[in-house]
Amino acid sequence: MSPIARLLRAGVRMYQRLAGGRPSPCRYTPSCSLYAVEALELHGAVRGGWYATRRLSRCHPWSSHGYDPVPPAQEPSCLT
């Protein structure tokens, strides 16, 4: 994991600790902060940050809800 992804993940983890003990307002499973951590670990700072930002932008009262996993990492394709 890149240093930038680690820094972003540390920021999310700090948010989780500060917000701990309060009920989660998130409409999705996993919660938005867990989704962000998983996306950063799986996809790195740029793509994982993009996935986390997209997820947060969908989190409002008129959006859908339910299970919304992080997209799996894709294998590099071989062009032959």
DSSP file (Angstrom, degrees, kcal/mol; ACC not computed):
  #  RESIDUE AA STRUCTURE BP1 BP2  ACC     N-H-->O    O-->H-N    N-H-->O    O-->H-N    TCO  KAPPA ALPHA  PHI   PSI    X-CA   Y-CA   Z-CA
    1    1 A M              0   0    0      0, 0.0    40,-0.1     0, 0.0    41,-0.0   0.000 360.0 360.0 360.0 138.0    0.0    0.0    0.0
    2    2 A S     >  -     0   0    0      1,-0.1     4,-2.2     4,-0.0     5,-0.2  -0.272 360.0-112.3 -71.5 158.9    1.3    3.4   -0.9
    3    3 A P  H  > S+     0   0    0      0, 0.0     4,-2.1     0, 0.0     5,-0.1   0.855 118.7  53.0 -60.1 -35.0    2.2    6.0    1.8
    4    4 A I  H  > S+     0   0    0      2,-0.2     4,-2.5     1,-0.2     5,-0.2   0.920 108.4  49.2 -67.6 -42.3   -0.7    8.2    0.6
    5    5 A A  H  > S+     0   0    0      1,-0.2     4,-2.6     2,-0.2    -1,-0.2   0.889 110.9  51.1 -63.0 -38.7   -3.2    5.3    0.9
    6    6 A R  H  X S+     0   0    0     -4,-2.2     4,-2.4     2,-0.2    -1,-0.2   0.896 109.9  49.7 -64.9 -39.5   -1.8    4.6    4.4
    7    7 A L  H  X S+     0   0    0     -4,-2.1     4,-1.9     2,-0.2    -2,-0.2   0.918 112.5  46.7 -65.2 -43.5   -2.3    8.3    5.4
    8    8 A L  H  X S+     0   0    0     -4,-2.5     4,-2.0     2,-0.2    -2,-0.2   0.911 112.1  50.6 -63.9 -42.3   -5.9    8.3    4.0
    9    9 A R  H  X S+     0   0    0     -4,-2.6     4,-2.6     1,-0.2    -2,-0.2   0.897 107.9  53.1 -62.7 -39.8   -6.6    5.0    5.8
   10   10 A A  H  X S+     0   0    0     -4,-2.4     4,-2.3     1,-0.2    -1,-0.2   0.882 107.3  52.6 -62.8 -37.7   -5.2    6.5    9.1
   11   11 A G  H  X S+     0   0    0     -4,-1.9     4,-2.0     2,-0.2    -1,-0.2   0.904 110.6  46.4 -63.6 -41.5   -7.6    9.4    8.7
   12   12 A V  H  X S+     0   0    0     -4,-2.0     4,-2.4     2,-0.2    -2,-0.2   0.914 111.7  51.4 -66.8 -42.3  -10.6    7.2    8.2
   13   13 A R  H  X S+     0   0    0     -4,-2.6     4,-2.1     2,-0.2    -2,-0.2   0.889 108.7  51.5 -62.0 -38.8   -9.5    5.1   11.2
   14   14 A M  H  X S+     0   0    0     -4,-2.3     4,-2.4     2,-0.2    -1,-0.2   0.916 109.2  50.5 -64.2 -42.0   -9.2    8.2   13.3
   15   15 A Y  H  X S+     0   0    0     -4,-2.0     4,-2.5     1,-0.2    -2,-0.2   0.919 108.6  52.7 -58.9 -43.6  -12.7    9.2   12.3
   16   16 A Q  H  X S+     0   0    0     -4,-2.4     4,-0.5     1,-0.2    -2,-0.2   0.896 110.5  47.2 -61.2 -40.4  -13.9    5.7   13.3
   17   17 A R  H >< S+     0   0    0     -4,-2.1     3,-0.5     1,-0.2    -1,-0.2   0.907 114.0  46.8 -67.8 -41.0  -12.4    6.1   16.8
   18   18 A L  H 3< S+     0   0    0     -4,-2.4    -2,-0.2     1,-0.2    -1,-0.2   0.847 117.0  43.5 -69.6 -33.3  -13.8    9.6   17.3
   19   19 A A  H >< S+     0   0    0     -4,-2.5     3,-1.6    -5,-0.2    -1,-0.2   0.455  87.8 126.8 -90.0  -1.3  -17.3    8.5   16.1
   20   20 A G  T <<  +     0   0    0     -3,-0.5    -3,-0.1    -4,-0.5    -4,-0.0  -0.223  64.2  30.7 -59.8 144.0  -17.2    5.2   18.1
   21   21 A G  T 3  S+     0   0    0      1,-0.3    -1,-0.2     0, 0.0    -2,-0.1   0.178  95.4 103.7  94.2 -17.2  -20.1    4.6   20.4
   22   22 A R  S <  S-     0   0    0     -3,-1.6    -1,-0.3     1,-0.1     2,-0.1  -0.726  82.4-101.5 -94.7 148.1  -22.6    6.4   18.3
   23   23 A P        -     0   0    0      0, 0.0    -1,-0.1     0, 0.0    -3,-0.0  -0.423  41.7-110.0 -66.0 142.7  -25.1    4.6   16.1
   24   24 A S        -     0   0    0      1,-0.1    -4,-0.0    -2,-0.1     7,-0.0  -0.581  20.4-161.4 -76.4 127.9  -24.1    4.5   12.4
   25   25 A P        +     0   0    0      0, 0.0    -1,-0.1     0, 0.0     2,-0.1   0.460  52.0 124.7 -83.8   0.6  -26.3    6.7   10.2
   26   26 A C        -     0   0    0      1,-0.1     5,-0.1     2,-0.1    -2,-0.1  -0.347  50.9-158.0 -68.8 138.0  -25.1    4.8    7.1
   27   27 A R  S    S+     0   0    0     37,-0.1    39,-2.0    -2,-0.1     2,-0.2   0.525  70.0  72.7 -88.6  -8.3  -27.8    3.2    4.9
   28   28 A Y  E    S-a   66   0A   0     37,-0.2    39,-0.2     2,-0.1     4,-0.1  -0.676  81.9-105.7-110.3 160.2  -25.3    0.7    3.4
   29   29 A T  E    S+a   67   0A   0     37,-2.3    39,-2.7    -2,-0.2     2,-0.2  -0.999 104.8  36.4-122.3 126.2  -23.5   -2.4    4.6
   30   30 A P  S    S-     0   0    0      0, 0.0    38,-0.1     0, 0.0    -2,-0.1   0.616 109.2-108.1 -70.2 166.5  -20.6   -2.2    5.2
   31   31 A S     >  -     0   0    0     -2,-0.2     4,-2.6     1,-0.1     5,-0.2  -0.131  29.8-105.1 -60.2 162.4  -20.6    1.3    6.6
   32   32 A C  H  > S+     0   0    0      1,-0.2     4,-2.2     2,-0.2     5,-0.1   0.864 120.6  50.1 -61.1 -37.2  -19.1    4.1    4.6
   33   33 A S  H  > S+     0   0    0      2,-0.2     4,-2.2     1,-0.2    -1,-0.2   0.905 112.0  46.7 -71.4 -38.9  -16.0    4.2    6.7
   34   34 A L  H  > S+     0   0    0      2,-0.2     4,-2.5     1,-0.2    -2,-0.2   0.890 111.7  52.6 -65.7 -38.0  -15.4    0.5    6.5
   35   35 A Y  H  X S+     0   0    0     -4,-2.6     4,-2.8     2,-0.2    -2,-0.2   0.920 108.8  50.2 -60.5 -44.6  -16.0    0.7    2.8
   36   36 A A  H  X S+     0   0    0     -4,-2.2     4,-2.5     2,-0.2    -2,-0.2   0.917 110.9  48.3 -62.3 -44.5  -13.4    3.5    2.5
   37   37 A V  H  X S+     0   0    0     -4,-2.2     4,-2.3     1,-0.2    -1,-0.2   0.936 114.2  46.0 -61.9 -46.4  -10.8    1.5    4.4
   38   38 A E  H  X S+     0   0    0     -4,-2.5     4,-2.4     1,-0.2     5,-0.2   0.904 112.5  50.5 -64.5 -41.0  -11.4   -1.6    2.3
   39   39 A A  H  X S+     0   0    0     -4,-2.8     4,-2.8     2,-0.2     5,-0.4   0.906 111.6  48.0 -63.9 -41.3  -11.3    0.3   -1.0
   40   40 A L  H  X S+     0   0    0     -4,-2.5     4,-1.6     8,-0.3    -2,-0.2   0.902 114.5  46.0 -65.7 -41.0   -8.0    2.0    0.0
   41   41 A E  H  < S+     0   0    0     -4,-2.3    -2,-0.2    -5,-0.2    -1,-0.2   0.871 121.2  37.7 -68.9 -36.3   -6.4   -1.3    1.0
   42   42 A L  H  < S+     0   0    0     -4,-2.4    -2,-0.2    -5,-0.2    -3,-0.2   0.861 132.6  20.3 -84.1 -38.1   -7.7   -3.1   -2.1
   43   43 A H  H  X S-     0   0    0     -4,-2.8     4,-0.5     1,-0.3     5,-0.2   0.505  99.8-124.1-116.0  -7.3   -7.3   -0.4   -4.8
   44   44 A G  H  X  -     0   0    0     -4,-1.6     4,-1.2    -5,-0.4     5,-0.4  -0.308  46.4 -50.0  88.6-176.8   -4.8    2.1   -3.4
   45   45 A A  H  > S+     0   0    0      3,-0.2     4,-1.4     2,-0.2    -1,-0.2   0.904 128.9  39.9 -67.8 -45.9   -5.1    5.9   -2.9
   46   46 A V  H  > S+     0   0    0      2,-0.2     4,-1.9    -3,-0.2    -2,-0.1   0.990 126.1  29.0 -74.0 -60.3   -6.4    7.0   -6.3
   47   47 A R  H  X S+     0   0    0     -4,-0.5     4,-2.5     2,-0.2     5,-0.2   0.912 124.1  49.1 -69.5 -41.6   -8.9    4.4   -7.3
   48   48 A G  H  X S+     0   0    0     -4,-1.2     4,-2.4    -5,-0.2    -8,-0.3   0.897 111.4  50.2 -63.7 -39.6   -9.8    3.5   -3.7
   49   49 A G  H  X S+     0   0    0     -4,-1.4     4,-2.4    -5,-0.4    -1,-0.2   0.876 110.0  51.3 -63.7 -37.2  -10.3    7.2   -2.9
   50   50 A W  H  X S+     0   0    0     -4,-1.9     4,-2.6     2,-0.2    -2,-0.2   0.928 110.0  48.3 -65.5 -45.1  -12.5    7.5   -5.9
   51   51 A Y  H  X S+     0   0    0     -4,-2.5     4,-2.3     1,-0.2    -2,-0.2   0.918 112.7  48.8 -60.6 -42.8  -14.6    4.5   -4.8
   52   52 A A  H  X S+     0   0    0     -4,-2.4     4,-2.5     2,-0.2    -2,-0.2   0.905 111.4  49.3 -64.7 -41.2  -14.9    6.0   -1.3
   53   53 A T  H  X S+     0   0    0     -4,-2.4     4,-2.0     2,-0.2    -2,-0.2   0.914 111.0  49.8 -64.4 -42.9  -15.9    9.4   -2.6
   54   54 A R  H  X S+     0   0    0     -4,-2.6     4,-1.0     2,-0.2    -2,-0.2   0.910 111.0  49.9 -60.9 -42.0  -18.6    7.9   -4.9
   55   55 A R  H >< S+     0   0    0     -4,-2.3     3,-0.7     1,-0.2     4,-0.5   0.930 110.2  49.3 -63.6 -45.7  -20.0    5.9   -2.0
   56   56 A L  H >< S+     0   0    0     -4,-2.5     3,-1.0     1,-0.2    -1,-0.2   0.855 106.9  56.2 -62.9 -34.4  -20.2    9.0    0.2
   57   57 A S  H 3< S+     0   0    0     -4,-2.0    -1,-0.2     1,-0.2    -2,-0.2   0.744 105.8  52.0 -70.5 -21.4  -21.9   10.9   -2.5
   58   58 A R  T << S+     0   0    0     -4,-1.0     2,-1.4    -3,-0.7    -1,-0.2   0.530  84.2  99.8 -87.6  -6.5  -24.6    8.2   -2.7
   59   59 A C    <   +     0   0    0     -3,-1.0    -1,-0.1    -4,-0.5     6,-0.1  -0.637  53.2 110.9 -88.6  89.1  -25.3    8.4    1.1
   60   60 A H  S >  S-     0   0    0     -2,-1.4     3,-1.9     4,-0.2   -33,-0.0  -0.948  81.0 -93.9-150.5 166.2  -28.4   10.5    1.4
   61   61 A P  T 3  S+     0   0    0      0, 0.0    -2,-0.0     0, 0.0     0, 0.0   0.723 120.3  50.7 -60.4 -22.6  -32.0    9.9    2.4
   62   62 A W  T 3  S+     0   0    0      2,-0.0     2,-0.1     0, 0.0    -3,-0.1   0.365  92.4  95.6 -98.5   5.8  -33.2    9.4   -1.1
   63   63 A S  S <  S-     0   0    0     -3,-1.9    -4,-0.1     1,-0.2    -5,-0.0  -0.326  81.0 -95.3 -88.0 174.1  -30.6    6.8   -2.1
   64   64 A S        -     0   0    0     -2,-0.1     2,-0.3    -6,-0.1    -4,-0.2  -0.095  39.5-153.8 -74.6-175.4  -30.9    3.1   -2.1
   65   65 A H        +     0   0    0      2,-0.1     2,-0.3    -6,-0.1   -37,-0.2  -0.928  39.0  68.7-152.0 172.9  -29.7    1.0    0.8
   66   66 A G  E    S-a   28   0A   0    -39,-2.0   -37,-2.3    -2,-0.3     2,-0.4  -0.763  85.8  -0.5 114.3-158.8  -28.4   -2.5    1.6
   67   67 A Y  E     +a   29   0A   0     -2,-0.3    -2,-0.1   -39,-0.2   -39,-0.0  -0.566  56.9 165.4 -76.7 125.0  -25.4   -4.5    0.8
   68   68 A D        -     0   0    0    -39,-2.7    -2,-0.1    -2,-0.4    -1,-0.0  -0.733  16.1-168.3-141.5  86.3  -22.9   -2.6   -1.4
   69   69 A P        -     0   0    0      0, 0.0   -34,-0.0     0, 0.0   -40,-0.0  -0.272  31.9 -95.4 -77.2 162.5  -19.4   -4.2   -1.4
   70   70 A V        -     0   0    0      1,-0.1     3,-0.1    -2,-0.0   -22,-0.0  -0.569  50.2-103.8 -69.1 135.1  -16.2   -2.7   -2.8
   71   71 A P        -     0   0    0      0, 0.0    -1,-0.1     0, 0.0     3,-0.1  -0.357  43.8-104.5 -60.1 142.4  -15.6   -3.8   -6.4
   72   72 A P        -     0   0    0      0, 0.0     2,-0.2     0, 0.0   -29,-0.0  -0.299  36.5 -99.0 -68.1 153.0  -13.0   -6.6   -6.6
   73   73 A A        -     0   0    0     -3,-0.1     2,-0.3     1,-0.1   -30,-0.1  -0.488  40.4-128.3 -68.7 139.7   -9.5   -5.7   -7.8
   74   74 A Q        -     0   0    0     -2,-0.2    -1,-0.1    -3,-0.1     3,-0.1  -0.704  15.6-117.5 -94.4 143.5   -9.0   -6.7  -11.4
   75   75 A E        -     0   0    0     -2,-0.3     2,-0.2     1,-0.1    -1,-0.0  -0.503  40.1 -99.4 -70.5 142.9   -6.2   -8.8  -12.6
   76   76 A P        -     0   0    0      0, 0.0     2,-0.2     0, 0.0    -1,-0.1  -0.461  43.1-124.8 -62.9 134.6   -3.9   -7.0  -15.1
   77   77 A S        -     0   0    0     -2,-0.2     2,-0.6    -3,-0.1    -3,-0.0  -0.543  12.5-130.3 -84.4 148.8   -4.8   -8.1  -18.6
   78   78 A C        -     0   0    0     -2,-0.2     2,-0.8     2,-0.0    -1,-0.0  -0.867  14.9-159.2 -98.3 122.1   -2.3   -9.6  -21.0
   79   79 A L              0   0    0     -2,-0.6    -2,-0.0     1,-0.2     0, 0.0  -0.882 360.0 360.0-102.1 107.6   -2.3   -8.0  -24.4
   80   80 A T              0   0    0     -2,-0.8    -1,-0.2     0, 0.0    -2,-0.0   0.374 360.0 360.0-124.1 360.0   -0.7  -10.4  -26.8
